Amino acid sequence: MNEQLKKYIEPVKTFWSNQSKKRKIIWISGLAGIVLIAVLAAYLLNRPPYVVLYPGLEHQEAVEVMTELGKRNVNYEEKDGTILVPKDEENSLRMDLANMGYPKTAPNYDFFTSNTDVMTTDYEKKTIEKYQLNQRLEAVIETLDGVKNANVTISIPEENTYAWSKDTTKPTASVSITLYGENSLNTKQVNGIKQLVSKSVPNLTAENVAVIDTSSGEELGGASDGSSQVDLSQFKRTIEKAYENDVESSVMKVLGPVFGANNVGITAKSVMDVDKKIQEIITYKPSTEGGNTGVISESSQKTEQERANGASGGAAGAETNSDITTYPGVTVDGNTIYAKDEKSYKYLVSQVKEQVQGDAASIKDLTISVVINQQMMNDTQRTQIADLVAHAAAIDPSKVVVYNAPFAEKPAAETASNGLITPEMTRILIFVGIGAAALLLLIIILLAVTRARKRKMVEAEGEEIPVPEDFYELTPVSGQEPEEEAEEDPEALAREQARKEAEEALRSKKEALEALEKSREVRSGKEEVLRGKLKDFAAQNPEIAAQLIRTWLRGDDFNE
C-alpha cells in the first residue's frame, strides 16, 4: 500500500521541487482561489433568500412570534420589530401563525411594491396594492391541506374627504375555495383564513370576511366566540385511525413471530361513537333493619265501634218486606251494631340516583381481517388464529376473518431517479460537481505546464546538425605529396588547403555528433525508466491511463 502511494506521491514531489518560486506562488494562489470559490458557491447555494414575514411588530408580539418560529426550527432574522424568514417557508408560516391569531398589532403585508415609483398615480398605487394583496393571500391559503385553488376579493371603500359626512363604509372580503375530492375544512382552518385576511387589511374585521366553498356554494362558518373548536367528524376519523393502528400493531405482535411480519396482512376497521351521553341511574337499596319494611312515609288509622240497635222491628211471626241494608265493616247481630276501622301505612325504600355524562369516545364496532401467506390451511388452524386475534383485540371471534393465500411477488425496485433525489442529495451533488470541476481544472493546468517544460527541453537540446552527402567524399589526391603539388601546381596547394579545412570541420562535426549521441543515450535511458513506470501504472490503473491519453490527444489537437 505504501509503495503504491509512493508511486503517486513521488512524481508530485519531483514536480513541485522543479518549480520555481514564482510558479509555486501561482500554484498556491490558484488552489486557494479554487477553494475560496467553492466555499463561496456552497454558501450562496445553501443560503435561502429571506423575505419579510411581519413588519413593525410590537416588542412583546415579536418575541411571541420568534418563540413560535423557534419551536418549528425555522431560521429567522429580526430587526426593529420586522421578522424575516426563508422565502420557501413564508406562505406556510403565515397560515400557521394566522391560525394562532398572529399578527395582532400590524397588518401582514407591505402594500407598496417595487412596481411603484414617483411617477405612479394614486389610482395605480391602489390597483397594484389590491392586486398584490389578493395574490399573496391566495398563495398562503393554498398551502392548506386539501385546498386546490383559492380566490380572494377585497373591497376597500374610497375615503370620504367631506368633513360633514357621517356615512362610513367598512371594508369587506370574500374567499372562494376549491377543495380536492371530498376534503373539507374544519372550524379551526376557517377561522385561520378569516384571521389572515382580516389582519391583512386595515379596519377589516373577521365578521366581514366570508369563506365560500365553490363545490356547494355555501359559506363556511367559524366559531362564534372566535376560539378554535375541534370538528367532530375530523376528530372521529382521527381517533378511529389511531385505534385501528393500535389494534393492527397488537395483532402483528402476536402473528409476526409465528408467520413472519412479511407474511401477514392485517386490516382493522372500527366505528367510534363520539356523541355526548347523559344517563340517570336510580338504584333501590333494601333496609337493613325492621324486616326490610323501609321507612314510613304515610300512615292512616281506622276505628272500630259497637252500639245497641234501637230500630223497631216488625210484627211477630211476619217477614219484613225489605232487605236489611248492610255496610262494609258493620256487623248487625241482633240488637248490637259492630263497626271496624283499619289502618294503612306507606313505606319508602332507600335509593341512589346517579347522573353520568360521557364525553369520551366509545367503540361501537370493530372488525379485523387477516391474510396469511400460506398455500394450505385447514379450518382448525383458521379457528385457532381467529381466537388468538380476538383475544389480542378484545373482541368476539365472530368479528375476525382469516384468509390464506400465497402473496404476489413484489415488483422490482424502481430506479433512484423516481422520487429518491431529495434536496439534501441535490446539495451533495452540487458539492461533488464543484469538486470535480476544480480537480479537472487542476489536471488541465498540470498537463499544460508539463507539456511546456518538455517543449523547452527539446528546444534547449537543439536540432541535429545536417552533414552534406559530398562532405565524406573529400579525399587527398593519391600518389602526390602536398609539398610537391604546391611546388608543381598552385591549384593543388589551394585544394590541399581546402582539404585541411574540410577535415578540421569534419572533425568538429564528428565531435558534436558524438556529444549529441551521448546525450541521446542518456535521455533514452531516462525515457526507458519513465516508460517502464508508465507501463506499470497503466497496468495497475487502466481507466486512469485511458483518461490521461484522451486528455493528451485533445491537448495535441488544440495546440496544432
C-alpha positions in Angstrom: 0.0 0.0 0.0 2.8 2.4 0.9 4.6 1.6 -2.4 1.5 2.4 -4.4 1.2 5.7 -2.5 4.8 6.5 -3.2 4.2 5.9 -6.9 1.7 8.8 -6.8 3.5 11.0 -4.3 7.0 10.9 -5.7 6.1 12.4 -9.1 4.2 15.2 -7.3 7.2 15.9 -5.1 9.5 15.9 -8.0 7.2 18.2 -10.0 6.9 20.6 -7.1 10.6 20.7 -6.4 11.3 21.5 -10.0 9.0 24.5 -9.9 10.4 28.0 -9.5 9.4 30.2 -6.6 7.2 32.3 -8.9 5.4 29.2 -10.2 4.9 27.9 -6.7 3.2 31.1 -5.7 1.0 30.9 -8.8 0.0 27.3 -7.9 -0.8 28.1 -4.3 -2.8 31.2 -5.3 -4.7 29.2 -7.9 -5.6 26.4 -5.4 -6.6 28.9 -2.8 -8.8 30.7 -5.3 -10.5 27.4 -6.3 -11.2 26.6 -2.6 -12.5 30.1 -1.9 -14.8 29.9 -4.9 -16.1 26.5 -3.9 -16.8 27.7 -0.3 -18.5 30.9 -1.6 -20.6 28.9 -4.1 -21.6 26.4 -1.4 -22.6 29.3 1.0 -24.6 31.1 -1.7 -26.3 27.9 -2.9 -27.3 26.8 0.6 -28.4 30.2 2.0 -32.1 30.7 1.1 -33.3 34.2 0.3 -35.1 35.9 3.2 -38.4 37.9 2.9 -40.4 40.0 5.3 -42.9 37.9 7.3 -44.3 40.7 9.6 -43.2 44.3 9.5 -43.4 46.7 12.5 -44.5 44.3 15.3 -44.5 45.5 18.9 -41.7 44.1 21.0 -43.9 41.6 23.0 -45.6 40.2 20.0 -42.3 40.0 18.1 -40.9 37.9 21.0 -44.0 35.6 20.8 -43.7 35.1 17.1 -40.0 34.4 17.3 -40.7 31.8 20.1 -43.2 30.0 17.7 -40.6 30.1 14.9 -38.0 28.6 17.2 -40.4 25.8 18.1 -40.7 25.0 14.4 -36.8 25.1 13.9 -37.2 27.9 11.4 -34.2 30.2 10.7 -35.3 33.8 11.1 -33.9 37.3 11.4 -35.3 40.2 13.4 -34.6 43.9 13.1 -36.7 46.6 14.8 -39.9 44.5 15.0 -39.5 43.3 11.4 -39.2 39.5 11.2 -37.7 37.9 8.1 -37.9 34.2 7.2 -36.8 32.0 4.3 -38.8 32.6 1.2 -39.8 29.0 0.6 -41.4 28.8 4.1 -43.2 32.2 4.0 -46.6 31.1 2.9 -46.9 28.1 5.2 -45.7 30.1 8.2 -48.2 32.8 7.6 -51.0 30.3 7.5 -49.9 28.5 10.7 -49.4 31.7 12.6 -52.7 33.1 11.3 -54.4 30.1 12.9 -52.9 31.1 16.2 -54.1 34.7 15.8 -50.9 36.4 14.7 -50.2 39.2 13.9 -52.2 41.3 16.5 -50.5 44.7 16.2 -49.6 45.1 12.5 -51.0 44.1 9.1 -49.4 41.1 7.4 -48.1 42.7 4.2 -46.5 45.8 2.9 -48.8 47.2 0.3 -46.3 49.1 -1.9 -44.0 47.0 -4.1 -41.2 47.7 -6.4 -43.8 48.4 -9.2 -44.5 51.8 -7.7 -42.3 54.8 -8.1 -42.6 58.6 -8.0 -44.3 58.6 -11.4 -47.1 56.2 -10.3 -50.5 57.8 -9.8 -52.6 57.3 -6.7 -55.1 55.2 -8.6 -52.3 52.9 -10.0 -50.9 52.5 -6.5 -54.3 51.4 -5.1 -54.7 49.0 -8.0 -51.3 47.5 -7.5 -51.9 47.4 -3.8 -55.1 45.3 -4.2 -53.6 43.0 -6.9 -50.5 42.2 -4.9 -52.5 41.6 -1.7 -55.0 39.3 -3.4 -52.3 37.2 -5.0 -50.3 36.8 -1.8 -53.3 35.9 0.3 -54.3 33.3 -2.3 -50.8 31.8 -2.2 -50.9 31.5 1.6 -54.4 29.9 1.7 -53.5 27.3 -1.0 -50.8 25.9 1.4 -53.6 24.4 3.5 -54.0 20.6 3.1 -56.9 19.8 0.7 -57.1 23.2 -0.9 -56.8 23.1 -4.7 -57.4 26.7 -5.5 -58.3 30.0 -3.7 -59.6 33.3 -5.0 -59.5 36.3 -2.7 -61.5 39.5 -3.4 -61.1 42.5 -1.1 -63.4 45.6 -1.3 -61.8 48.7 0.2 -64.2 51.7 0.2 -63.0 55.0 -1.0 -62.0 57.6 1.6 -64.6 60.3 2.2 -63.0 63.7 2.0 -66.0 65.6 3.3 -65.8 66.5 6.9 -69.6 66.8 7.4 -70.3 63.3 6.0 -71.0 60.7 8.7 -71.6 57.8 6.4 -68.7 55.3 6.7 -68.4 52.0 4.8 -66.3 49.2 6.3 -64.0 47.1 4.1 -65.2 43.5 3.2 -63.6 40.5 1.7 -64.6 37.1 0.3 -62.6 34.0 -0.2 -63.7 31.3 -2.7 -62.1 27.9 -2.0 -62.0 24.8 -4.3 -61.1 21.6 -2.4 -59.6 18.3 -3.7 -62.1 15.4 -3.8 -64.1 15.0 -0.6 -61.8 17.1 1.6 -63.3 19.6 3.9 -62.1 22.5 6.1 -62.6 22.3 9.9 -63.6 25.2 12.0 -60.0 26.0 13.1 -58.9 26.3 9.4 -61.9 28.6 8.5 -61.1 30.8 11.5 -57.4 30.9 10.4 -58.4 32.1 6.9 -60.6 34.8 8.3 -57.9 35.9 10.7 -55.3 36.0 8.0 -57.5 38.2 5.6 -58.7 40.5 8.4 -55.2 41.2 9.6 -54.1 42.0 6.1 -56.4 45.0 5.6 -56.7 47.9 8.0 -60.1 48.2 9.7 -61.3 44.8 8.3 -62.9 42.5 10.9 -63.2 38.7 10.7 -67.0 39.1 10.7 -66.8 40.9 7.4 -64.8 38.1 5.8 -66.9 35.4 4.0 -65.4 32.0 3.2 -67.2 30.2 0.4 -67.0 26.5 -0.7 -67.2 26.6 -4.5 -68.5 23.0 -4.7 -71.6 23.6 -2.6 -71.8 27.4 -2.8 -72.3 27.6 1.0 -70.5 29.8 3.4 -68.2 28.1 5.8 -68.7 29.3 9.3 -66.1 29.6 12.1 -66.5 29.6 15.8 -68.8 32.3 17.0 -66.7 33.1 20.0 -63.5 33.3 17.9 -61.9 30.3 19.6 -60.7 27.2 17.8 -63.2 24.2 18.1 -62.5 20.7 17.0 -64.5 19.4 14.2 -66.3 16.3 15.4 -66.2 14.4 12.1 -62.4 15.0 11.8 -62.0 14.1 15.4 -63.9 10.9 14.8 -61.8 9.9 11.9 -58.6 10.7 13.8 -59.4 8.5 16.8 -60.7 5.7 14.6 -57.5 5.7 12.7 -55.4 5.8 15.8 -57.3 2.9 17.4 -57.1 0.8 14.2 -53.3 1.3 14.1 -53.0 0.3 17.7 -55.1 -2.9 17.1 -53.1 -3.8 14.0 -49.9 -3.4 15.9 -51.1 -5.6 18.7 -52.2 -8.4 16.3 -49.0 -8.2 14.4 -47.1 -8.7 17.7 -49.0 -12.0 18.1 -48.8 -13.3 14.5 -45.5 -11.8 13.4 -43.2 -14.2 15.4 -45.2 -17.2 14.0 -45.6 -16.5 10.3 -43.2 -13.6 9.8 -44.1 -9.9 9.5 -43.8 -10.0 5.7 -46.1 -13.0 5.5 -49.1 -11.4 7.4 -51.5 -8.7 6.3 -53.8 -7.1 8.9 -56.6 -4.6 8.5 -58.8 -3.3 11.3 -61.9 -1.3 10.9 -63.6 0.5 13.8 -66.7 2.6 14.4 -66.5 5.1 17.2 -69.3 6.8 19.0 -68.3 10.4 19.8 -71.8 11.6 20.9 -72.1 13.1 24.4 -74.4 11.0 26.7 -76.1 11.8 29.9 -77.6 8.9 31.9 -79.7 9.0 35.1 -79.5 5.8 37.2 -81.7 5.1 40.2 -80.7 2.2 42.5 -83.0 0.9 45.3 -81.4 -0.5 48.4 -83.3 -2.7 50.9 -83.2 -1.5 54.6 -81.1 -3.5 56.9 -83.4 -3.2 60.0 -87.1 -3.8 60.6 -87.5 -6.7 58.3 -86.8 -4.8 55.1 -90.0 -2.7 55.6 -88.4 0.6 54.8 -89.3 4.0 56.3 -92.9 5.0 56.9 -93.7 7.9 54.6 -97.5 8.0 55.2 -99.9 6.2 57.7 -103.7 6.0 58.2 -105.8 4.6 61.1 -109.3 3.2 61.2 -111.6 3.0 64.3 -114.0 0.2 65.5 -117.3 1.0 67.2 -120.1 -1.2 68.8 -123.6 0.1 69.9 -127.1 -1.1 70.6 -129.6 -1.4 67.7 -132.5 1.0 68.5 -134.5 0.4 65.4 -138.1 -1.0 65.8 -138.8 -4.4 64.4 -141.9 -5.8 62.5 -144.8 -7.8 63.6 -144.0 -11.1 65.4 -144.2 -14.0 63.1 -144.2 -11.8 60.0 -141.4 -11.1 57.5 -140.3 -7.7 56.5 -141.0 -6.5 53.0 -137.4 -5.2 52.5 -133.9 -6.4 52.9 -131.7 -5.1 55.7 -129.1 -2.6 54.5 -125.6 -3.7 55.3 -122.4 -1.7 55.3 -118.7 -2.7 55.0 -117.1 -3.1 58.4 -120.5 -3.1 60.2 -121.9 -6.3 61.6 -125.6 -6.5 62.7 -126.1 -9.2 65.3 -129.5 -8.9 67.0 -129.6 -5.7 68.9 -125.9 -4.9 68.5 -124.2 -3.0 65.7 -120.4 -3.6 65.3 -118.2 -1.2 63.2 -114.4 -1.8 62.5 -111.8 0.7 61.1 -108.4 -0.3 59.6 -105.0 1.3 59.4 -102.7 1.7 56.4 -99.1 2.6 56.0 -96.9 3.7 53.1 -93.2 2.8 53.2 -90.3 4.2 51.3 -87.2 2.2 50.4 -83.6 3.5 50.1 -82.5 4.5 46.6 -79.4 6.0 44.9 -79.8 8.4 42.0 -76.8 9.0 39.6 -76.3 11.2 36.6 -73.5 10.2 34.3 -72.2 12.3 31.4 -70.0 10.6 28.9 -67.7 12.9 26.8 -65.2 10.3 25.7 -65.5 8.3 22.5 -66.7 4.7 22.8 -66.3 1.7 20.5 -69.4 0.7 18.7 -68.0 -1.9 16.4 -64.6 -3.4 15.4 -63.8 -6.0 12.7 -60.4 -7.4 11.8 -59.3 -9.1 8.5 -56.2 -11.2 8.4 -54.4 -12.5 5.3 -51.6 -15.1 5.7 -49.1 -16.0 3.1 -49.7 -19.8 3.1 -50.9 -22.1 0.4 -52.7 -24.7 2.6 -54.6 -24.2 5.9 -57.4 -26.2 7.5 -60.5 -24.9 9.3 -59.0 -25.8 12.7 -56.0 -23.6 12.1 -58.2 -20.7 10.9 -60.3 -21.0 14.0 -57.2 -21.0 16.3 -55.8 -17.9 14.6 -59.2 -16.2 14.8 -59.4 -16.9 18.5 -55.9 -15.7 19.0 -56.6 -12.4 17.1 -59.9 -11.9 19.0 -58.1 -12.2 22.4 -55.4 -9.8 21.3 -58.0 -7.2 20.2 -60.5 -7.9 23.0 -63.4 -8.7 20.6 -65.6 -11.6 19.7 -64.1 -14.2 17.4 -67.0 -13.8 15.0 -65.6 -10.3 14.2 -62.4 -11.8 12.8 -62.0 -13.2 9.3 -58.9 -15.3 8.4 -57.9 -15.9 4.8 -54.9 -17.8 3.5 -53.3 -17.4 0.0 -49.8 -17.1 -1.4 -48.8 -13.4 -1.7 -48.0 -11.9 -5.2 -44.3 -11.2 -5.9 -43.2 -7.7 -5.3 -42.2 -5.7 -8.4 -38.6 -4.8 -8.9 -37.4 -1.8 -7.1 -37.7 1.4 -9.1 -34.6 3.3 -10.1 -33.2 6.0 -7.9 -34.4 8.7 -10.3 -38.1 8.2 -9.3 -38.6 10.4 -6.4 -35.5 9.5 -4.4 -33.5 12.6 -5.1 -34.0 14.8 -2.0 -32.9 18.4 -1.5 -30.1 17.1 0.7 -28.8 14.8 -2.2 -29.1 17.8 -4.6 -26.8 19.8 -2.4 -24.3 16.9 -2.1 -24.4 16.6 -5.9 -23.6 20.3 -6.3 -20.6 20.0 -4.0 -19.4 16.9 -5.9 -19.8 18.8 -9.1 -17.8 21.8 -7.8 -15.0 19.5 -6.5 -14.9 17.6 -9.8 -14.7 20.8 -11.8 -11.8 22.1 -9.5 -10.0 18.7 -9.9 -10.4 18.8 -13.7 -9.1 22.3 -13.8 -6.1 21.3 -11.7 -5.3 18.4 -14.0 -5.5 20.6 -17.1 -3.1 23.1 -15.6 -0.7 20.3 -14.7 -0.8 18.8 -18.2 -0.2 22.3 -19.8 2.8 23.0 -17.6 4.3 19.6 -18.2 3.9 19.9 -22.0 5.5 23.4 -21.9 8.5 22.1 -19.9 9.0 19.2 -22.3 9.0 21.6 -25.3 11.6 23.9 -23.7 13.9 20.9 -23.0 13.7 19.8 -26.7 14.4 23.3 -27.9 17.4 23.6 -25.5 19.0 20.3 -26.8 18.9 21.7 -30.3 18.3 20.1 -33.7 20.6 17.6 -35.3 23.3 19.3 -37.5 22.9 18.2 -41.1 26.0 16.9 -42.9 26.3 17.2 -46.7 26.4 14.0 -48.6 29.5 15.0 -50.6 31.4 16.0 -47.4 32.6 12.5 -46.8 33.9 12.2 -50.4 36.7 14.8 -49.9 39.9 12.8 -50.0 43.5 13.8 -50.8 44.9 13.3 -54.3 46.5 9.9 -54.5 50.2 9.5 -55.5 51.2 13.1 -54.7 52.7 14.7 -51.7 51.3 18.1 -50.6 54.6 19.8 -50.9 55.2 18.5 -54.5 51.7 19.6 -55.5 52.4 23.1 -54.1 55.6 23.4 -56.0 54.3 22.0 -59.2 50.7 23.4 -59.2 49.2 26.4 -57.2 45.8 24.9 -57.7 47.0 21.8 -55.8 48.0 23.9 -52.9 44.6 25.5 -52.9 43.0 22.1 -52.9 45.2 20.9 -50.1 44.3 23.9 -48.0 40.6 23.3 -48.6 41.1 19.6 -47.7 42.7 20.5 -44.4 39.9 22.9 -43.6 37.3 20.3 -44.5 39.0 17.7 -42.3 39.0 20.2 -39.4 35.3 20.9 -40.0 34.6 17.2 -40.3 36.4 16.5 -37.0 34.4 19.3 -35.2 31.2 18.0 -36.6 32.0 14.4 -35.6 32.8 15.5 -32.1 29.5 17.4 -32.0 27.6 14.3 -33.3 29.3 12.1 -30.7 28.3 14.5 -27.9 24.7 14.7 -29.2 24.6 10.9 -29.5 25.8 10.6 -25.9 23.1 13.0 -24.7 20.5 11.0 -26.6 21.7 7.8 -25.0 21.4 9.4 -21.5 18.0 10.7 -22.4 16.9 7.4 -23.9 17.9 5.7 -20.6 15.7 8.1 -18.6 12.9 7.6 -21.1 13.2 3.8 -20.7 12.9 4.1 -16.9 9.9 6.5 -17.3 8.4 4.2 -19.9 8.6 1.3 -17.5 7.0 3.3 -14.7 4.2 4.3 -17.1 3.7 0.7 -18.2 3.4 -0.4 -14.5 1.0 2.5 -13.8 -1.1 1.7 -16.9 -1.3 -2.0 -15.9 -2.5 -1.2 -12.4 -4.8 1.7 -13.3 -6.1 1.2 -16.9 -9.0 3.6 -16.5 -6.9 6.5 -15.3 -4.3 5.8 -18.1 -7.0 5.8 -20.7 -8.4 9.1 -19.4 -4.9 10.7 -19.5 -4.3 9.5 -23.1 -7.6 11.0 -24.2 -6.7 14.3 -22.4 -3.3 14.4 -24.1 -4.8 13.7 -27.5 -7.3 16.6 -27.1 -4.4 18.8 -26.0 -2.3 17.9 -29.1 -5.3 18.7 -31.4 -5.8 22.0 -29.7 -2.1 23.0 -29.9 -1.9 22.2 -33.5 
